[in-house]
């Protein structure tokens, strides 16, 4: 920790220094941070400024305050915590074209990784998501898919990668994609989505890269055509 320069907002600089220390490994998950007074002395700022920065970190799920014990680096992201990445993506230009291009690149990559890393338990969860949508088809074949239908399936595939970086990025990107697309374009008929999900699941089970590419190209072509029609 170093003394703070006063040109920029002091709280932001304190926040950034603590984040940098975490990235450098000075503070690891589970570690107890120095007390607010000690941090304030090292950075030559007021204790209230340090406390404000710590509250910002806590709202993001990066640290947790334990009564009587101090402040600790979280081992995992706390459920329900604000997601800075999600906020940043939401502030970017939300055009369908950008989102479709991102999905083509990102989803192609994680689908193939899921195929490589999926366990038997993973495949059971993916199949359950497929069956859930197929049951919806039986009840109402002409219905449209909802964002929740798509997210349930695609997140289960995403978890098959067992890569926390890919999973966290994918959760945010997929949620944003389906929210925007389903709000701006007429969604896919549920029968078509169910077929696509079944084909993706079977390609993963078969570890068939060519089959996966054909299914994804069909899906992406549909999204691309719907964008052009909008």
Secondary structure, 3 states (H helix, E strand, C coil): CCCCCCCCCHHHHHHHHHHHHHHHCCCCCCCECCCHHHHHHHHCCCHHHHHHHHHHHHHCCCEEEECCCEEEECCCCCCCCCCHHHHHHHHCCCCHHHHHHHHHHHHHHHHHHHHHHCCHHHHHHHHHHHHHHHHHHHHCCCCECCHHHHHHHHHHHHHCCCCHHHHHHHHHHHHHHHHHHHHHCCCCEHHHHHHHHHHHHHHHHHCCHHHHHHHHHHHHHHHHHHHHHC
